[in-house]
């Protein structure tokens, strides 16, 4: 079959161009915190961006500047921030006006990045630059961008004929194929599918990697195959290629990849360990920030390609827990590694990590290695940009939930949907659909797997639930079912006129997940809860505001929980609290959870981390204490996987 006879499978959901979705409420505030922190200022003082070869400087000319730009561009246009948009335009203007005669974009000199040599015509950093260029095209409509991208890929086609993909470029080729497929959707140029085929053939085979998964134990040596960031990127590779292969096994490979990582290296927050190679199930092992970011992006790509609601469930779980927990509340500092059981963040030569250095867990400008300093910026903006997508039946779909507005057109009719909510801290979502004139289309809403008894009311707030009228026209997905089944999208098909309100309620049940060594982790809705630990921040380097900090515990942390084995939900109580400006901080946590436990004295700090988790059940003669838990994403220090007290300690 020739390229001209081939085509791509349609996306299950189509991402909207950057700028159509706008964050509001707490999410807008979170993006503003990011803009006021490292993302908005990194180019003003960090040499690897400020003096990057990508804009004619003499500093690092490999991945760091494209990484930063890949997060800056969506942040600037989502916030409609003139200063940040000016920075994005300055960078894009330089890249577009300094494209090489042969079509390549970016530096050609080669050089050294940390311990890694990179050569001229290294494709990997170009993958990242092309992602940033795509977003810039969507936000601005700059007519130069797509032709520049096509010229670059034409040159890449020649490069790959002479020197096949290797090293980082081979393991991360899915990020190139995403761009190629997007350009094919825009232009229909058949040679792009030939280039995608070449890249796929030269790429590392992630489908085979997960089908014959050999890395079931903690890795003690650095390899590309066990590198946590490569793995987070590789999860999406079979799903990306499925569009071109049409092979159902590629689609199924995604679920297998996620499953085997959960089984051998998974954490309750939805990520997997890797510090910086796969590290097992121990909650004291770490996960590199870049892996959190790339797992999020992989899920955003896969939700669009495959349309599986479980992927959106995991996207939210990582975004609301692991993502914010690895930043300081003001986003002027970040960790290289985060831990589910993180009871101290200090520089130490005696460390639990597999391959990372003594400062990998502290909060700072560039702890351990600068890749996360460059890459930390894409997480929140891309999550916000992917909240809504177009559905193939001519409608609109809420892929993940957070306060936002979306503006688009359906059948030529301008449309605006506003979602007012404090989700994930609250279970109620208020939608307002506004159209200029009547138009019929489906609004698809996701019912997460973790909920039960979800209800939807349409009309003014407080009117009868639509689920009471299962046979009503337009309620196409429900049939005679009186309730919304979890783990699926439901479509509300109706003729929308003027302004219509809809309220979706997703009851958040308490869930207790058994974890490592028989421990327990507590979840409610998409949030994971962790012990709130007193903190002392000690500056150990750098200069304010971008200093380096150790964080030491000032209160005990080594507790086992007392749970009622028959009704564990009765062992914990949740309470909503007023929120400040920084929702993801210990001081402003919007929800508190109250439980009881006893200290386990023999559980101590070892190797600069919480020591081996005691095998549950445990016994303790220490006094019974009241414990306060907060959302994982609000913590800097925490215990998330708790030993369980023996049943002899059960409440009366």
N, C-alpha and C positions, 0 to 999 in steps of 0.2 A: 504494500500500500504506500503510495507516495504521500508526501506532506500535504499536497493540495487536496488529497482525498480524505485526510484525517481531520478530526475535530476534537474539541475538548468537551467532556461532559459538562453540562451546566452546573453552576454552583447551587447548592441547596438553598442558600441565602446569599444575597449579594450585599457586601459592605457598601455603605453610603459614602460618597465623596467626603473627604475631610472638611469639616465645617458645618455639615448638615445637622450633626448631633452636637448639642452644647450641654456641658455640665451645669447643674444648678445646685443649690443647697450645700450640703456638706461636701459633695464631690467637687464643686467649684471652689470651695474654700481650700480643699486639699491641693488642688492644682495651683492655687494662688500661693500656698505655703511653699510648694515646690519651686514656683517661679521666683519667689523671694529668697530661696536657698541656693544650693549649689547649681542647679540647672540654669538659673537665670544669670549666674555670675561666673561660671567656670571659665569662660573664655576671657575673663578680665584678669586672671592671675595664674591659672594653671598652665605652665609652658607647653604641655603636649597638645593643648587646644589653642591657647593664645598665640603661639608661634608655630603652629602646625605647617608642615609642608603643603598641606591641602590648600592653604591660602598664601603660599609663597614664603613661608617662614623656614626656619632651619631645625625645628623640633620634629618629634615623631611624625612620620608620614604614612603610618599603616592604618590601624583600625580605630584609633581613639577619637579622632575628629569626626569621622563618619558616625560612630556610635553616638556621640553627643548630639550631632545634627539630627539623627534619626528620632531622638526624643524631643529636641528643641522645636522642630518644625510643627509637630502636632500640638505641643503645649502652647506655642505662640498663637496658632490660629483657633484653637479651642477657647482660649481666653480672650481672643481678639485684642491682644496686648501689643500696642504699637512699638514699644521698645524691643520686645522679643521678635516681632515680625521684621523689624529693621535688621536685627542680627541675622535672622534666617535669610532674608533677601541678600544681605551682603555676602554671605557664604555661598549661596546658590549662584549669585551673579559671578563670583570669581570662578566657581567650578564650570559654569556654562561658557564663560568667555575665555577660559584657559584650557578648553578641551584640546587635546593633542591632534595634530593633523591626521593621524591614523585612526582617530576616534576614541582613543582611551581617555578615561577621566581619572584625575588624581595624579599623585607623584609617580614618576618613573625611575627615580634615582636608586631605589632599593636602599637598604640601611639596616638598622638594628632596633628592635623593639623589646626592651627588657632583655631576656636571655634568648630571644628568638630572632634568627636572621630571616629577613624577607627579601625577595628578589624582585627585579622589575617585572611588570605584568603579572603580579600576584593577584589572582582574581578575588580572594576573600574580602579584602576591604572594599572592593568595588561592589560586591553584593550589598553591603550595608549602605553605601552611598546611593545605589540605585533605589533602595527602599525609601530613603529620604527624598529622593527626586520624585518618586511616584506621589508621595504625600504632598509635596510642594506643587506638583501639577494639579492635583485635585483641588487644593485650596486656592490656587491663584489663576489657573487656566493659562499659565505662561506657555505660549505657543512654541517656545524653543525646547521645552523639556523632553517631550516624547521623541522628536528627531534626534536629540543628543543621546538619549538612552539607546535608540536603535543603532546609531553610529558606534557607540561603545560596544554593543553586543555583536555587531558585525566584526569588529576587531577581535573581540573575545573568541568568536568562532574560528578565526585564523590562529589565534594563540593556542586554542585547545587542539587543533590539528597538529601542531608542532610539539606541544608539551601538555600531556593530559593532566587533569586535576590531581593534586596530591595534597597531603598534609591537611591543614585547616579547610582549604577550599573543597577538598573531596568529602570530608565529613559533614560539611555544612552546605552542600550543594542544593538542598531543598530551598534555601533562601534565595538562590539564583533562579530556580525553576518557578517559584511564585511570581517573580517579576516578569519572567519570560511569558508565562501564561497570561498575566495581566495585560501585557503589551499585545499579545495575540488577540485577546478579547477587544482591545481598543482598535487595532489596525487590520487584523485578519491576515497579516503577512505570514505566508506558509513556512518560510525559512526559519521562523522562530521555533516551530515545533521540531525541526531538525536539530537546532541548537539545544533544545531541551532534551531531546533523545541522547545527544552526545554527552551532555552533562550528567544525565542519569546513568549512562553506561560507565562513565568514569568515576562516579561517586561511590562512596562506601555504601554497602548494601545493608541498610538498617532493617529492612524486612527480614532478611536472613538472620541478622544479629539477634532480633527478638524471638524469632521462631526457634532458634537453637541457642537460647540464652545461657551463657557459660559463666556469667559474672554474678554468682549468687552470694558471694562472701565479700567482706570488707577488702577493698583493694589497698595494697600497701606500696604499689609502684605506679608511677604516672604513665598512662597510656592514652592514646586518642580514643580507644574503644571504651574505656571506663571513665573518661573525662566527663564530669557532671554537666558541663555546658554543652558539649557536643551531644550528649545524650538527650538533654532537654530540647535541642534543635532537631535531633534525629527522630523524636516521637512523631513529628508531623510528616516525615519524608514519605512513608507509604501513602498517606492520605492525600498529599499534594500530587504524587505521581498517579494516583487513581484517576484523576481527571483525564489524563492522557492515555493510560494503559487500558482503562475500562475493565480492569481485572478486579473482581470482587475480593480476591485474596488480599489485594492492597488495602482495600477499605477495612477488612477484618483485622489486618495487621496492626492498626492503630489501637484497637481495644486490647489486643494481646500485649502490645508494648506497655501500655499503662498498667495492665494487670500484673505483669511480671515485675515491674519496678515497684509497685505497691507491695507485692509479696516479699520481696527480698530487701528492699531499701526504703519502703514508704514511710512517711510521717503523717500524723493525723491532720496536718494542715493541707494535705493534698500534694505536697512536693515529695521529693526523695532526697536522701542524704548524698553528699558528695563534697568532700573537703580536702582536695578538690576532685578526687576520684570516688567512685561509688563506695559507700562506707557502711552499709548494713542498716539494721533496724534500731540500733541503740539511739535513744533520743538525746544523748549527749554528743553524738557526732554532729557535724555541721553540714550546712548546705550553702554553697556559694551564691551570692546575690545574683550574679549573671544567670545562673540556672533558673532562679525564680522568674526573672524577667523573660527569659527565652521560653520557658514552659508556658507562661501566660500568652506570649505571642503565638506559639505553636497551637494552643487551644483556640485562640481567636481565628487563626487560619482554618483550623479543622472544623470549627462550628460552621463556618461559611461553606466549606467544601462538602461536609457530610450531613450537617443538620441534626446531629444527635443531641438531645437535651442533656444527657449525662455529661457531655463535654462542657456545656454551659454551667452545670452544677459545680464541676471542678474548677472552672474558670473563676467563679465567684469565691469558692473556698480558698483558693490561693490568693486572689486579689484582696480579700478582706482580712486575711490572717498573715500569711507569710510575707506578703509585699510590704505592708506598713511596719511590720515588726523589725525589719532590718535597717530602718532609718531612725535617726534621732527625731523627736517630734517636730523640730523646726526644719528638718531635711537639709541641715548644713553638715551632717556627718552620716556615714553609713558603715556597716560592717562588711567584711569580706565573707565571713561565715556566720550564719545564725544557727541556733540550736533550739530544739523543742524544750529540752530541759536546760535552760541557760541561767546559771546561778552566779556567774562571775564573768566579767569581760576584762581581762588583764593581759599584759605582755608577759609571756612566760616561755622559756626554753623547754620546759617540761610540759608537753601539750598532748592532747588526745588525738589531734588531727592526723590524717594519714600522710599528707604531703605538704600541707600549708605551714606557714611560718609562725613565729612567736606572737605576732600582733594581729593574727587573722580575725580574732573575735572582738577587738576593740572598735569603738565608733570613731571614725576619723575621715580625713580627706582621701587618703589612698592607702588604707591598711593592706598589708601583705603584697598587693599588686594593683596596678592602676587600671586594669580592664573594667572593674566594676565602677570606678569613678567616672569612666567614660560612658558606660552602658546603663547606669542606673536611671536614666531620664525617660526611657520609653514606657515604663510600667503603667503609671497612672494615666498618661495621655492616651495611649493606645487602648487601654481598657475603656475609657470614656468614649472614644471614637467608635468602638464596636458595640455599644449598648443596643443600638437599633440597626436592623438590616432590612433590605427589601426581600419580600417572599416571592417565589416563582409564580404564584397565582395572582400577582398584581397587587398584593397587599403589603403590610408592614409587620415586622416581627420584633418583639422585645427579646433580645438574646440574653441579656443580663440586666439586673435591676439596680438602679441608682438614680437619684434625682437628676432629671435631665429634660431637655426639650429636643424635638426633632422636627425639622422643616423640610418638606420635599413636595413633590407633585405626583398625583395619581390620575391618569387619564386627563392630564392637562389641568387638573384642579389643584390649586395650592392647598397644602395640608399642614397642620401643626398639631403635634401631640406633646402635651406637657405631662410629665410624671412628677408628682409631688409625693415625697416619701422620706422617711428617715431609715428605711431599709438599708442595711441588714440589722439595724438596731431595733427596728419595729416591724411588725408583720403586715402592715396595711399600706397599700399602694393606690394612690388616687390618680387616675388618668383623665385628662381633658382633651378631647379630640375636637379640633376646630377646622371647618372647611368653608370656603367662600360660597360654594353652591353644592347641592346634593350630589353625592358620589357614592357608589357601592364598591366596597372592598372589604377583605378580611383583615382583622387585627389579631395577630397571633401572640398569645401570652404563654409563657413557660410555667408549668406547674412542677416545681422541683420534686425530686424523689423523696426528700426528707419530710415533706409536709403530709398532712392528712386532713381531709375535710375542707379543702380550699373552696371559697365561694366568690362569686362575681356579681356585683350589682351594677346595672346600667341605668342611666338617667341621673336625676339629682341624687346626691349622697343620701343614703338612708332608704331609698326605694327598695322594693322587693327584689330579692336575688333572681337573676335570670335563670338560675338552675331550677327554680320552681316551675318554669315553663319550658320543659325540655323539647317540646314539639314546635316551638315558635320558629317562624321563618328566619333563616339567617344564622341560627345556632347550629352550624353545620357539623361540628365535631362531636356533639354530646349525645345525639339520639335520645334514647329514653333514660339515660344515666342521670340520676339525681345529684351526683357529686362529680367534682373534677378529679379524675384519676391522676395520681402523681406520676412523674417521670415522662412527661410528654408536653408537646405544644398543643394548645387548644385554639381553634380559630373562631373568632366572633365575626361572622359575615352579616353585614347589614348595610342599609343605605344611611349614610351619615349626613346630617343636616345641621348647619349652624354650629352650635357648641353642645357637645354631648359628654357627660361625665360617666366614668366607670370606676368602680372601686373593687380591687382584688385583695382578698385577705388570704394570707398563707400562714395558717397556724404553725407556730414553731414549737415542736415537741422536744423535750429533753432527751438526749441520747447519750448512752454510756458505751464507749467502744473499748473492748479489751485490746491491750497493746503488748508491748515488749515485756517479757518476764511476768505476764499476767497482770500488768498494770491496767489502769483505766484512764481514759481521756473523756472529757465532757464536751458535748456539742449541743447547740440549740440553734436551729435554723442553719444558716451557712457559717456561723461563728463557732470557733473553738474557744474554750475558756481555760485560763491559766492562773496560777497563784500570783497575787500581787505581792511583790517583794520590795522592801524599802531599798533605796538606792543612794549611793554616794558617788558623784561624778568627779573624777580627778583628771585634770589636764596633764597630759604626758608629752605633748609635743605640738608643733604648729603654732599658728597665731589665730586669734579670734577674727572673724566668726568661724573660720574653717580650721578648727583645732582638732587634735587627737585626744580621745578621752578613754580612760578606763572607767568601768562601772563596777562598784563593789557592793555586796549586799549589806544592809544594816539591820535586817530582821531575819529570823530563822526561815529556812526554806524546806528542810528535810522532813516533810509531813507525809503520813499515810492517811488516806481518807476513810472515814467510817460511812459505809453504805448499807442500806437495808437491802439484803440480797433479793427479797421477793418484790420489793417496790423501790428500786433505786431512785426513781424520780421524786420520791418523798424525802430524799436525803439532801436536796439542794433547793434553794429558793432564789428567784431572780427578782431584781428591783431596778426599775428605770430611774435614771438620775438626770438632772439638768446637765447640759453639755456646754463646754466653753468653746474657745476658738480652735483648739487642737483636739479633735475627737479621738485621734489615735495617739493618746498619751496616757500615762498612768493617772495623772491628776484630773483629766477631763473625760475619763471613760464613761460612756453613756449608759452602761449597764453594769450592775454589780451582781455577783452570785455569792450566796452564803452557804457554807458547808461546815462540817466538823471533822477534825482529825487529830492525830497524835504524832508527836515528833518521833523519828526513828534515828536515835543518836548515832548508830553505827554507819549511817549513810552520810558520807562526808565528801568534801572536795578532793578529787584525785586528778593529777595531770591537768590542773587548771580547768577543771570541769566537774559537774556533778558526777560522783563516783558511780560504780556499777549499780544499776537500779535493783533494789532488793526484790527477790522473787516473792510474788504475792501468793497466798495471804501472809501478812506479817503480824507480829504481836509487839506491843509496846506498853510499858507501864507509865509512860509519860502522861501528864494531865490532858484531858480532852479540851481542845481549844476551838474557838470560832475562827474560821478561815474566810478570807475574802478573795474571790476570783474575779477577774475582769477579762474582757475579750483579748485573745492572744495578740491581735494587732495593736493593742494599746500598751503592751508590755515592752520593757527593755531587758529586765531580768524576769525569770518565770520558771515555774515547774508546770508542765503540761501533762505528762504521763505520771500518774500517782500510784504508788503501791496501795494496796487495799488491806485494811485491817481484817483480821480473822473474824469469822462469823460469831465467835464468842464475844466480840466487841460490838455486836449489832445493837441498834437502839431498841429500847423497850417498846 
